[in-house]
């Protein structure tokens, strides 16, 4: 292998690694946002007074 092709291969490897890291970072941000949304949804759905009283008519 000559130096030019070796340099090109190294550059492509670095580029692929950088793209992989950026994609994983974006996935992590998305997962964190979804987790925050899930927590908010669970907090809103918690109603402690629900189910204490039952109205029955016969």
Beta strands, then each sheet from edge to edge (+ up, - down):
end
